């Protein structure tokens, strides 16, 4: 401690300056700062600002999610409508094609249908027949062994004969036309 006293006596100006700096440093260190109250208000304002920014970001995210969801639902509805339209068009075209094929088949088979009806009618006529019954009586020898017998004959009618002949010539002609022997 003696060295310190000797230093202060030897250098009075430097000692005074050193003491003044020490007092100012102590004053600044121990003085209550009004800026600390301002700092807390500034911190509160910053916190409120960042909270508002966070809320704004959440709102923007919610709006984006709602927009994306609406766009997705609209796209799905459009896809379903397009698929339904495509299916309806496909089935309408298919029905039109089937109807055209059925009509073409009916037109192509019309001559054969007429021939089939003609053949069926001729077959019905050719199966007509007449039945004739005749009675034979035998007096026997001196009355012994006398008896009678009946015989039945079935013969085609004249129309049936003509129809059968026409069917035969028709089938032979069709068979020959279609490459038969």
C-alpha positions in Angstrom: 0.0 0.0 0.0 2.9 2.2 0.5 3.8 2.1 -3.1 0.3 3.3 -4.0 0.6 6.3 -1.6 4.1 7.1 -3.0 2.7 6.9 -6.5 -0.2 9.3 -5.7 2.3 11.8 -4.1 4.7 11.7 -7.0 2.1 12.0 -9.7 -0.7 14.2 -8.5 -2.3 15.0 -11.9 -2.3 11.4 -13.1 -3.8 10.3 -9.7 -6.6 12.9 -10.0 -7.4 11.8 -13.6 -7.4 8.2 -12.5 -9.7 8.9 -9.6 -12.1 10.8 -11.8 -12.3 8.0 -14.3 -12.9 5.6 -11.4 -15.8 7.7 -10.1 -17.4 8.1 -13.5 -17.1 4.3 -14.0 -18.8 3.6 -10.7 -21.5 6.2 -11.4 -22.3 4.7 -14.7 -22.2 1.2 -13.3 -24.5 1.9 -10.4 -26.9 4.4 -11.9 -30.4 3.1 -12.7 -31.0 3.3 -16.3 -34.3 4.8 -17.6 -33.5 3.1 -20.9 -34.1 -0.4 -19.4 -37.9 0.5 -19.1 -37.7 1.6 -22.8 -36.0 -1.6 -23.7 -38.8 -3.7 -22.1 -41.4 -1.7 -24.1 -39.3 -2.2 -27.2 -39.1 -5.9 -26.5 -42.9 -6.1 -25.9 -43.4 -4.3 -29.3 -41.0 -6.6 -31.0 -42.8 -9.6 -29.5 -46.2 -8.3 -30.6 -44.9 -7.7 -34.1 -43.5 -11.2 -34.4 -46.7 -12.7 -33.0 -48.7 -10.7 -35.6 -46.3 -12.0 -38.3 -46.8 -15.5 -37.1 -50.6 -15.1 -37.1 -50.4 -13.6 -40.6 -48.3 -16.6 -41.8 -50.8 -19.0 -40.3 -53.7 -17.2 -42.0 -51.9 -17.2 -45.4 -51.2 -21.0 -44.9 -54.9 -21.6 -44.2 -55.9 -19.6 -47.2 -53.5 -21.6 -49.4 -54.8 -24.9 -48.0 -58.4 -23.8 -48.7 -57.4 -22.8 -52.2 -55.5 -26.1 -52.8 -58.5 -28.1 -51.4 -61.0 -26.2 -53.6 -58.8 -26.7 -56.7 -58.4 -30.4 -56.0 -62.2 -30.8 -55.5 -62.9 -28.9 -58.7 -60.3 -31.0 -60.6 -61.8 -34.3 -59.3 -65.3 -33.1 -60.2 -64.1 -32.2 -63.7 -62.4 -35.6 -64.1 -65.6 -37.4 -63.0 -67.7 -35.3 -65.4 -65.2 -36.0 -68.3 -65.2 -39.7 -67.5 -69.0 -39.8 -67.4 -69.2 -38.0 -70.8 -66.6 -40.3 -72.3 -68.4 -43.4 -71.1 -71.8 -42.1 -72.4 -70.2 -41.3 -75.8 -68.5 -44.7 -75.9 -71.7 -46.6 -75.1 -73.8 -44.5 -77.5 -71.3 -45.2 -80.3 -71.3 -48.9 -79.3 -75.1 -49.0 -79.4 -75.1 -47.3 -82.8 -72.6 -49.7 -84.1 -74.5 -52.7 -82.8 -77.8 -51.4 -84.2 -76.2 -50.9 -87.6 -74.7 -54.4 -87.5 -78.1 -55.9 -86.5 -79.8 -54.0 -89.3 -77.2 -55.1 -91.9 -77.6 -58.7 -90.7 -81.3 -58.5 -91.0 -81.1 -57.0 -94.5 -78.5 -59.6 -95.5 -80.6 -62.5 -94.2 -83.9 -61.2 -95.6 -83.8 -63.3 -98.8 -83.0 -66.4 -96.8 -85.8 -65.6 -94.3 -88.2 -65.4 -97.2 -86.9 -68.7 -98.6 -87.1 -70.3 -95.2 -90.8 -69.2 -94.8 -91.5 -70.6 -98.3 -89.8 -73.9 -97.5 -91.7 -74.1 -94.2 -95.0 -73.5 -96.0 -94.2 -76.1 -98.8 -93.2 -78.6 -96.1 -96.5 -78.1 -94.4 -98.4 -78.6 -97.7 -96.2 -81.7 -98.7 -97.2 -83.4 -95.4 -100.9 -83.4 -96.3 -102.4 -86.8 -97.0 -105.7 -88.5 -97.6 -106.7 -91.7 -95.9 -108.9 -94.2 -97.8 -110.6 -97.1 -96.1 -111.9 -100.1 -98.1 -114.1 -103.0 -96.8 -113.6 -106.5 -98.2 -116.1 -109.2 -97.4 -115.6 -112.9 -98.0 -118.5 -115.3 -97.9 -116.2 -118.3 -97.6 -116.9 -121.9 -98.8 -120.5 -122.7 -98.2 -120.6 -120.1 -95.6 -117.7 -121.5 -93.7 -114.9 -119.1 -93.1 -116.9 -116.1 -94.0 -115.6 -112.7 -92.8 -114.8 -109.2 -93.7 -111.7 -107.2 -93.6 -111.0 -103.5 -93.8 -107.9 -101.9 -95.3 -106.7 -98.4 -94.8 -104.5 -96.6 -97.3 -102.8 -93.2 -96.8 -101.7 -91.3 -99.8 -100.5 -87.8 -100.3 -102.9 -85.3 -101.8 -102.3 -83.8 -105.2 -101.1 -80.5 -103.7 -98.8 -82.5 -101.3 -97.2 -84.3 -104.3 -96.7 -81.0 -106.2 -95.2 -79.3 -103.1 -92.9 -82.3 -102.4 -91.7 -82.2 -106.1 -91.1 -78.4 -105.8 -89.2 -78.8 -102.5 -87.0 -81.4 -104.1 -86.2 -79.3 -107.1 -85.7 -76.2 -104.9 -83.3 -78.0 -102.5 -81.4 -79.5 -105.4 -81.1 -76.1 -107.1 -80.0 -74.4 -103.9 -77.6 -77.2 -103.1 -76.1 -76.9 -106.6 -76.0 -73.1 -106.4 -74.1 -73.3 -103.1 -71.4 -75.6 -104.4 -73.1 -79.0 -103.7 -72.9 -82.0 -106.0 
